[in-house]
Amino acid sequence: MGIRIVGIGSYTPERVLTNKDLEKMVDTSDEWISTRTGIKERRIAADNEFTSDLAVKAAQRAMEMAGVSPEEIDVITVASITNDRVFPSTACFVQKKIGAANAVCFDVQAACSGLLYSLEVANNMLKGSSKYKTFLVIGAEKLSTIVDWQDRNTCVLFGDGASALLLKKTDDDKECILSTNLGSDGNYTDILHLPAGGSAMPASHETIDQRLHYLKMGGREVFKLAVNAMVSSCHKALAEANVKASDLAWLVPHQANLRILQAVAERLEMPVDNVYVNVNKYGNTSAASIGIALDEMLRGGKIHKGDLILLTAFGGGLTWASTLLRWC
């Protein structure tokens, strides 16, 4: 039996926050943001719109494309760093909202690499057990809730959104996922993190006063580590499948920062026209970003059967991942 991606969906909130809007909030400018990040705008969820709500809308679009009913779904995973609650899992909230009564549900936490970590889990669970036939992989983030809107270095980078991929066992032997490479390095836990709110630093007056419930990032360190990790991971995934970068139809990197995307593409010797970029429209949506890009590409007629597509991501942890697909 084979395993195929039979449906993709994405959702981004209606509210658009432009660089011009941010000029009124912090000491920054459209020119400063654009030249350093490539971002022009990002989407911001409504106060009553939770991560699970974003996830549900993306999931429903993927299910509609695939022609899959909620009852057919065997497993739901949600990759996120902005879960509705510490527990229960956001995947359980999604299950309730879409009516997937038969699904096993759990969350995956690998920051911006979460969607690719989830694809690895899905691929192996589908291959390894006759119990599971249909797997819903979701990446969803409401990053606006953990962004420090007083910090001009980080608040310009992030946006809200969700994406979903439906994987299904098929009667043929076609494999959509050709190879993967995942990695992490806990020596760098403090350069991209949310300091307070966990058991190591529970919420208190002091943590709130010190603004420790907001995302913190060492930008220069992250840039160098992200480029090196993604390039190395891409090379390993390509080598495992005996594929050259020149064979790829598309490189789809996590949409973190245009400079990072350009550096990765240059190191892989990928032509600019074969690197998909939408960070200008959405900013960094963490675990949702690669799926949002794939959904746009598929619905826009940019992906064709037989195309080799390399996905790559990097996130807090540190984590990194690459997944090589042959679209089928």
N, C-alpha and C positions, 0 to 999 in steps of 0.2 A: 504494500500500500504506500501511497505517496502522501505528502503533506503540502497543502497549498494555502496561500492567503486568498480567501474568497471574497473578502469585503474589507473596505477601508472607509472610515468616516472621521470627520474632524469638526470642531466647533470653536469659534472665538467669540467673545462677548461683543455686544453692539457698541459699547462706549469706546471711542478712540481717544487716546491721550497722545497728543503730538509733542514734538520737541518745543514748539512755540508755547504750548501749554505749560511745559516744565520750566520754561524761562520765567514764568510768573510765580513758580513755587520755590525754586532754589537758584543759587548763583551759577547759572550755566547758560549755554546758547545753542541754538540749532546747529551752527557751524562747528562748535566744539564737539557736540555729540556725534554729528554725522561723520566728521573726519576721523574720529577715534574708534567709532563702533559700527558705522554704516546704518545705524538705526534712525528712522525718521518718525516712527509712531509705534504704539503698542496698544493692546486691548486690555480693558480693565473691567472685571466682573462687577455686577451690582452687589449691594450689601447683602441682599437676600438670595444671592446666587452662589451656591457652595461648590466646592471641588466636585462633589458627587453629581451635582446638577450639570456641570460642564461635561463630565464623563458620560452621563446618560445620553446627552444630545449627540455626542460623537459616536457612542455605541449604537444608538438607534439608526444613524445614517449608515454605519457599517453593516448592520443587520439587514437594512433595506436593500443595500447593494447586493448582499450575498443571498437574499431570500431565505434567511434563517429566522426562525421564531425563537422567542425567549426560552421556551421549554426545551429546545434542542441544545442549549448551551450547557456544557459539562463543567467548565471551569471559567472563572472570572478572576483576573488579576488587575490591580490598579497600581501603577508605578507613580509615586508622588512623594513630595516632601512637605506638602500642604494639605494633609489629610483632614477630613471634616473634624475628626476627633482623634485623640491618642488611641482610643479603642471605642467601639469595635472598628473593624477595618472599613475603609471607604468602599472596598469591593462589596461588602455586605449591604451597604446603603444602595449601591448601584443595583445589586441583585433585587432588593425590595422594590426599587423604583421602576425597573423594567419588567419585573415579574418572572425572573429566571429561577423558578422554584427548585430546579434540579441541579443547580450549579454548586460546585465547591468554590469558596471565595477566600482570597487572601491578598494582602498588599505586598508590594516589592519596594524596598527603599535603597536606591543606588543613585539618588540625585538625578543629574541630567542623563546619566547612562541607563536609567531605570527601564526605559522601553526595550532596549536591546538586551538587558539582563532578563526581562520578562519573555522576550522571544526565545531565548535559550531555554528557559524553564518550560515554555509551551512546547517547543520542538521535542524536548526530551520526554516530557510527560505523554505526549501523543504517540511518540515512537515506543515508549517503554511499557505502555499498559493498554490492554484492550478495553479498559473501562472508559477511556476518554476519547471522544471523536471530534468534538467542537470546542474550541478554546478562544475566549475573548480576552485579548490583551489591550489594556488601556493605559495611556499616559495622560495625567490630568494635573493641572496646577492652578492655584489661585495665589500666585506669588505676590500680588499686591497687598496681601495681608501680612507678609513678613518682610517687605521692603521698607527701609527707613527713608521716608520721604523728606527727611532733613539732610540726608547724605547724598550730595550731588554725584559722587563717584559710583554709587551703586544703583540709585533709584532710576537712573536713565536707562538701565540695561534690561529690565525685566517686564514681562507681561503675562497675562492669563490666557489659558486655552486648554484644549483637550484633543486627543486623537485616539482612535481605536482600530485595531486590526483583528479580523476574525480568521483563525486558522482552522482547517478542517482536514481530516483524513479523506483520501480519495481512493477510488478503485484502481487508478493507474499507479505507475511507479515514479511519477514526476516529483522531484524534490524542489521546493522553492528555496529553502535555505541550504546553500552549498557548504558554507564553512562559517565558523565564528571564532572570535578571540575576545576573552574577557580578562580583566585584571584589576587590581587595586593595590594601594599602598597606604596603610594606616599611619605611616610616619608623617603624613601631611594633613592630619585631621583638622589642624587649626588655621589653615589658610583659606578655607571656604566652608563656613559653618554657621549654625544658629546657636549661640552660646547657652542661652537659658531656656528653661521649660521642661527639661528632662530630669532624671533622678540625680544627675551630678550637680545640677544647679536649678532646684525648684523655683517656681515663681515666688517673688518676695517684693517688698517695697523697693529694696535696693536694686534688684535686677530690672525692675520697671524704670526706676529713676535713671539707671545707667544705660537704658535702651538696649539691653542685652537680649531682647526677644525679637530682634531684627537681624536679618542676614548680614554677615561680615565677610569680607573678601580682601585678600591681598592680590590686587590686580596684576602686578608685574610678574609675581611668582606664578600665578595661575596661568598666564599667557604662555610662558616658556614650558611649563609642565604639560599643559594641554596639547600644544603642538607636538612635542616629542612623544607623548603617550599615544596620541591618535595616529601619528605616522607609523610608529612601531607596530601598533595593533593592526593597522591596515595591511602592512607588509606581511604580517603573520597570517592573517585571514586569507590573503591572496595566495600565499605560498602553499597553504594547506589545500587549496582547491586547484593548484597549478594554473593560476590565472594571472595575467599581467595587467598592470594598471591601464595599459594601452588597449586592453580588451573591453574595458568598462564602457557602458553607455552613459552611466551617471555615477558621480560621487555625491552622496547626500549626507553632509556632516550635520551634527547638532548645531543649531543656529544660535551661537553664543555671541559672536562678535565677528564682523566682516574681516578684520585683520587676521584673526585666528583661522578662519575659513580659507583665506587667501594663502596663508603660510602653509597650511596642510596641503592644499592643492599644488602649490609650487614644489614642495618637497616630494610629492608623489608624481610630479611631472604630468598633472592632469590639465588639459586645456580648460580655460575659464568657462567656455560655453558648455562644458560637461559637468560643471559643479552647480548644483541647485542652491539658490540663495533666496530666502524670503525674510531674513532677519530685519530687513528695512521696514517691513509691514507689521511685524509682531514682536520684535525684540526677542529676548531669551525666554522661552516658555518651558525650559527645563525638560522634564520627561516627555512633554507633549510635542516637542519641536520637530523631531524626525517624522513622526506620524502625520503631523499637519502638512509637512512638505510632501510626503508621499501621496496624501489625499489630493492635494492641489495638482501634483504631477499627473496622477492617474486620470482625474476628472478633466484635466486640461489637454489630454491626448499626448502627453510627453513620454509615457511609458508604453512599450509594446512587448508582445510575447517574445520570449527569448532574450530580452535585454538583461545584461549583467549590471547589477546595481550594488554599490558598496555603501553601506551605512556605517557611520562612525560617530562616537560620542565620548565625552569626558565630563566628569562631575565631581562634586565633593565626596570625600572619602579617604583618599582620592580613588575614583573609579574610572575605568575606561572600557570601551567595548567596540568591536567591529563585527558586522554581519554582512556576508556576501549572499545576495539573492540572484537567482535566475527567474525572471518573471514568467509565470506560466498560468 
